[in-house]
Amino acid sequence: MQLNPVIGETLQASFADGTQVYCEQVSHHPPISYFLAVGPEGGYRYYGCYNFSAHAGLNSMELVNKGHKVYEFASGDRIDCTFNKEIYSGVFMGSLKSEATESIVFHDKKNELRA
């Protein structure tokens, strides 16, 4: 992932199992990316948008992830998902440490399930 992608930049990929992936940078300030993954034989779709804000310290960086993710299955089931916050320390000196903070929430509205 680039921290300063260019608007209009795209990525397309195919995996051995038949999964197709498409991504596009749709905004530069703030940086916003949209993505779509379609599973083999249309078994699932994973899509959403991602943007973040970054705050740098002397030897650390905090990423506040924003946007949303959706998992849709061929059965018609759908799960919405949030992002978490990430904190990186030891960015310039020492051992790099990555820490996920806050919760990721998975929500299946149809079955009224939340995790």
C-alpha positions as CSV (number, residue, x, y, z in Angstrom):
1,M,0.0,0.0,0.0
2,Q,1.3,3.4,-0.9
3,L,0.8,6.2,1.6
4,N,0.4,8.8,-1.1
5,P,-1.4,7.1,-4.1
6,V,-2.3,9.1,-7.2
7,I,-6.0,9.7,-8.0
8,G,-7.2,7.3,-10.7
9,E,-4.5,4.7,-9.8
10,T,-5.9,1.2,-10.3
11,L,-5.1,-2.3,-9.5
12,Q,-6.5,-5.4,-11.1
13,A,-5.5,-9.0,-10.1
14,S,-6.5,-12.5,-10.7
15,F,-5.7,-15.4,-8.3
16,A,-5.3,-19.1,-9.2
17,D,-8.6,-20.0,-7.6
18,G,-10.5,-17.6,-9.9
19,T,-10.8,-14.7,-7.5
20,Q,-10.8,-11.3,-9.3
21,V,-9.7,-8.1,-7.5
22,Y,-10.3,-4.5,-8.5
23,C,-9.1,-1.4,-6.7
24,E,-9.2,2.3,-7.6
25,Q,-7.9,5.5,-5.8
26,V,-10.9,7.9,-6.2
27,S,-9.7,10.8,-4.1
28,H,-6.2,12.2,-3.2
29,H,-7.1,14.5,-0.3
30,P,-8.4,12.8,1.6
31,P,-7.0,9.5,0.2
32,I,-10.0,7.2,-0.6
33,S,-9.8,3.8,-2.2
34,Y,-12.6,1.6,-3.4
35,F,-12.1,-2.1,-3.7
36,L,-14.0,-5.2,-5.0
37,A,-13.1,-8.9,-4.8
38,V,-15.3,-11.4,-6.5
39,G,-14.7,-15.0,-5.4
40,P,-14.5,-18.1,-7.6
41,E,-17.7,-18.7,-9.6
42,G,-19.3,-15.7,-7.9
43,G,-19.4,-17.4,-4.5
44,Y,-18.8,-14.2,-2.6
45,R,-18.2,-10.5,-3.1
46,Y,-16.0,-8.4,-0.8
47,Y,-16.2,-4.7,-1.4
48,G,-16.1,-1.3,0.2
49,C,-14.1,1.9,0.6
50,Y,-11.1,2.7,2.7
51,N,-9.6,6.0,3.8
52,F,-7.5,6.9,6.8
53,S,-5.9,9.8,8.6
54,A,-2.3,9.4,9.9
55,H,-0.8,11.1,12.9
56,A,3.0,10.8,13.4
57,G,4.9,11.0,16.6
58,L,8.7,10.9,17.2
59,N,9.0,7.2,16.8
60,S,5.3,6.2,16.3
61,M,2.4,6.5,13.9
62,E,-1.3,6.2,14.4
63,L,-3.6,5.3,11.6
64,V,-7.3,6.0,12.0
65,N,-9.1,3.8,9.5
66,K,-12.4,4.9,8.1
67,G,-14.8,3.5,5.5
68,H,-16.7,0.3,5.4
69,K,-16.4,-3.3,4.2
70,V,-19.1,-5.6,3.0
71,Y,-19.1,-9.4,2.6
72,E,-21.9,-10.8,0.4
73,F,-22.4,-14.4,-0.3
74,A,-24.1,-16.3,-3.1
75,S,-26.7,-17.4,-0.6
76,G,-27.8,-13.7,-0.3
77,D,-26.3,-13.3,3.2
78,R,-24.5,-10.1,3.9
79,I,-22.1,-9.0,6.7
80,D,-21.1,-5.3,7.2
81,C,-17.8,-4.7,8.9
82,T,-16.0,-1.7,10.4
83,F,-12.3,-0.9,10.5
84,N,-10.1,-0.7,13.6
85,K,-7.4,1.9,14.6
86,E,-3.7,0.9,14.2
87,I,-0.8,2.1,16.2
88,Y,2.8,1.5,15.0
89,S,5.8,2.1,17.3
90,G,9.5,1.7,16.7
91,V,8.9,3.2,13.3
92,F,12.4,4.8,13.1
93,M,14.3,3.2,15.9
94,G,14.0,-0.1,17.7
95,S,11.7,-3.0,16.9
96,L,8.7,-2.2,14.8
97,K,5.5,-3.0,16.8
98,S,2.0,-3.0,15.3
99,E,-1.0,-2.8,17.5
100,A,-4.7,-2.9,16.6
101,T,-6.9,-0.9,18.9
102,E,-10.6,-0.5,19.2
103,S,-13.0,-3.2,17.9
104,I,-13.9,-4.4,14.5
105,V,-17.6,-4.9,14.4
106,F,-19.2,-7.6,12.1
107,H,-23.0,-7.0,11.6
108,D,-25.4,-9.4,10.0
109,K,-28.6,-7.4,9.8
110,K,-30.7,-10.1,8.3
111,N,-30.1,-12.5,11.2
112,E,-29.6,-9.8,13.8
113,L,-26.1,-10.9,14.7
114,R,-23.3,-8.7,15.8
115,A,-19.7,-9.7,16.8
